[in-house]
Structures are given as C-alpha cells and as structure tokens.
Amino acid sequence: MAKKSTKTKKTTRKPNAAFMKPVQPDEALAAVVGNKALPRTELTKKLWAYIKKNGLQDAKNKRQINADDKLKAVFNGKKSVNMFDMTKLVSTHLVK
C-alpha cells in the first residue's frame, strides 16, 4: 500500500485593499468606535468589543444584538438586529 502525499502548496493570502482603506464613521457610529478613520476590519473589531463589553449580545440567540442608546442611533432606532443586518446598517454610517 502506497501512501499518498498530503503536501499542499501554501499560498499567501493578500488582504483585500477595499477592507484596508480607512473609512470615517459619522457622529452616531463615532460614539461607539471613536471618531478616527479606521479600516473596516478594525471598525468591526471595535464594534464587537463594545457589544461584548456591554453584554449586548442576546443570551439565547447569539446572532441577535440588543441595542443600547448609542447603538440604537446606529441601528436606525431598532431595539434588536441580526448580526448580518448590523453590518448593512453600520455601512450607512460611514462618511464617503
């Protein structure tokens, strides 16, 4: 019985330039993540850090984010949003 070679060629993954380009949050989003221009990846990390620090992730359904007063402004007044809808709502609060 011959053993098959399990070696695979590794390719280095290049980050997408669009995600690395700094974006400027508007006033509502700046209250949560700060008012410095950040790459989208860092903005998302800060947003999740805020959500976890304040215990805003729903205990039963981890996909739901329960908004506090600062996040309600970002979520267009909604009390709770799905994590996938959250990214869509956050993108509307970026200054172009």
N, C-alpha and C positions, 0 to 999 in steps of 0.2 A: 504494500500500500504506500503510494507516494503521497507526501504531504504537499498541499497547495501552498504557494507563497501568499502570505497575508500582508505583504508590504504594499502600502498605497502611497501614492505620490501626494505630498502635502503641498497645498498652495496657500500662500499668504493672502489673507483677505484684506482688501483695501476698504477703508471706511468710505461711505457714500459722501461726497462733497456737500450735497444738499443738507445732510444732517449736521455737518460740522460747521456750516455757515452760521455765525451768530445772528440771533433774532432778538428783537426788542419787545419785551412784554408791555402791554398797556397798563394803566393805573390799577385796574381790578386784579390782574394777574401779578403785578409787581408787589401787591400787598401780601402775596403768598410766597413768591420765589425771589423777590428782590428786584430792583429796577435796572440792574446791569444787563447788557446784551449778552446772551448765552447761546451756545449751540443747543439745538433741540434735545440732544441726548442729555445734557446737563440740566436743562429745564425740566425734563421728565423726572430725572433723579430727585431734584429738589421738591417737585410736586409730590412725589411718592413719599419722600422723607417727611414732609409736612402732614400728609394724610396719616402715616403710621404714628408720628409723634403725638398727634391729637386724637388718635383712636377713631378715625372717621370711616374705616373700612367696616362694612356690615359684618357682624359676628357670624350670622348664619349663612349668608350668601356673600362670599369674599369678593365677588365681581361687582357688587354694589358699593358705591361711595356715598356716604351720608354727608351732606354739605353743612359746614358751619357758616357763620355770617360772611366770612371772607370768601369761601368757596361758592356761596350762593351767587355772588356777583359774577364769578367766572362761569358758573353753570346756568346763567340766564334766569336766575330765580328758582330753579328746581331744587327740591329738598334732597333728592337722591338721583344719581345717574349710574348707568352701567359703565364699567371701566373703559369699554370700547367707545362709547359715546363721549366719554370725558376727553379723549384726545381730539375728537372733532370739535368740541366746544372750546377747548384750550386754543386750538389753532385760530379761532376767530378773534382771540385776544392778543394776537401778535401784530405789532406795528410793521407795516411793509415799507 
